[in-house]
Amino acid sequence: MKVVANIDFGGDCREAFTEYARILGGMIRAMFSHRDMPGVADDVPEDHKDRILHAWIDIGDQALMGQDMQQFSGRKGMSVTVAAGTLEEARRIFDELAKGGAAGIPFGPQPWSKGFGMVTDRFGVTWVIDTASES
């Protein structure tokens, strides 16, 4: 069994998932817009046809899914956690996600971790970056 986080976007899912695949070393398995789905796009306004209906990134043995919502109300009460293998990897991921975003908790040592931080990226997604394996 695999539990997969599914992130809602307001029109920038393609850009966000392309960045996440690069930053996290993932492989985009699927990226389908409404326009890519004959029949499905018939009832979608023209200015939303290139929005993503389904995106999937494989990251090691984990995954993320996402889509652009037709009626996007913003994200509430969710974050994505990355438990990096090394302090250096965690720092790199945090710094990349922070570009154009905002750090909620600056990356640094905590009693439970050599490196921990929380950042909201430029797409509005909150990420928790940790070095659980190096506690």
C-alpha positions in Angstrom: 0.0 0.0 0.0 1.1 3.6 -0.7 -0.5 6.7 0.6 0.1 9.6 -1.8 -0.3 13.4 -1.0 -2.5 15.1 -3.6 -1.9 18.9 -4.0 -4.5 21.3 -5.5 -3.3 24.3 -7.5 -5.0 27.3 -9.1 -3.4 27.1 -12.6 0.3 26.5 -12.0 0.4 22.7 -11.4 2.5 22.0 -14.5 5.1 24.6 -13.4 5.1 23.5 -9.8 5.4 19.7 -10.6 8.2 20.4 -13.1 10.1 22.2 -10.3 9.3 19.5 -7.7 10.6 16.8 -10.0 13.8 18.7 -10.5 14.3 19.7 -6.9 13.4 16.2 -5.4 15.1 14.1 -8.2 11.7 12.7 -9.2 10.3 11.4 -12.5 7.0 12.8 -13.9 4.9 9.7 -14.6 1.8 11.6 -15.8 0.9 15.2 -16.7 -2.5 15.5 -18.5 -4.3 18.7 -19.2 -8.0 18.9 -19.9 -7.1 19.5 -23.6 -5.2 16.2 -23.6 -8.5 14.4 -22.7 -10.9 14.3 -25.6 -14.5 14.5 -24.4 -13.5 15.6 -20.9 -12.5 19.1 -22.1 -15.8 19.8 -23.9 -17.3 21.4 -20.9 -14.2 23.2 -19.7 -13.8 26.9 -20.5 -11.1 27.6 -23.2 -8.9 29.5 -20.7 -8.8 26.4 -18.4 -8.2 23.7 -21.0 -4.4 23.8 -20.5 -4.8 23.4 -16.7 -3.7 20.1 -15.3 -6.3 17.5 -14.7 -3.9 14.9 -13.3 -0.1 15.0 -12.5 2.0 12.3 -10.8 5.6 12.4 -9.8 7.5 9.3 -8.6 10.2 10.2 -6.0 12.0 7.0 -5.1 9.4 4.7 -3.7 7.1 7.6 -2.9 4.9 9.9 -5.0 3.0 13.2 -5.2 -0.2 13.8 -7.2 -1.6 17.2 -8.1 -4.1 19.0 -10.3 -5.4 22.5 -11.1 -8.8 23.1 -9.6 -11.6 24.8 -11.5 -12.7 26.6 -8.4 -9.6 27.0 -6.3 -10.0 28.3 -2.7 -6.4 27.9 -1.5 -4.7 25.3 0.6 -5.7 24.9 4.3 -4.3 22.4 6.8 -1.9 20.4 4.7 1.8 20.2 4.1 4.2 17.9 2.4 7.1 16.5 4.5 10.4 15.4 3.0 12.7 13.4 5.3 16.0 13.8 3.5 18.9 11.3 3.8 21.5 13.9 4.7 21.8 17.3 6.1 23.2 18.7 2.8 20.3 17.2 0.8 17.8 18.7 3.3 19.4 22.1 3.1 19.5 22.0 -0.7 15.8 21.1 -1.0 14.8 23.7 1.6 16.8 26.4 -0.2 15.4 25.5 -3.6 11.8 25.5 -2.4 12.4 28.8 -0.6 13.2 30.6 -3.9 10.3 33.0 -4.4 8.6 31.6 -1.3 8.8 32.3 2.5 10.4 30.4 5.3 8.0 29.8 8.2 10.7 28.1 10.3 14.3 28.8 9.1 16.3 25.7 8.3 18.5 24.7 11.2 19.2 22.2 14.0 16.4 21.2 16.4 16.4 18.8 19.4 15.1 16.0 17.1 17.0 16.8 14.0 20.3 18.1 12.7 18.4 20.1 10.1 14.7 21.0 10.1 12.7 23.8 8.5 9.3 24.8 7.1 8.8 26.8 3.9 5.9 27.9 1.8 7.0 27.8 -1.8 6.1 30.3 -4.5 3.1 28.1 -5.5 1.7 28.4 -2.0 2.5 24.8 -0.9 3.9 24.3 2.6 6.8 21.9 2.9 8.4 20.5 6.0 12.0 19.6 5.4 13.7 17.3 8.0 16.8 15.1 8.4 15.1 12.3 10.3 17.8 9.8 9.4 20.5 12.0 10.9 18.8 12.7 14.3 
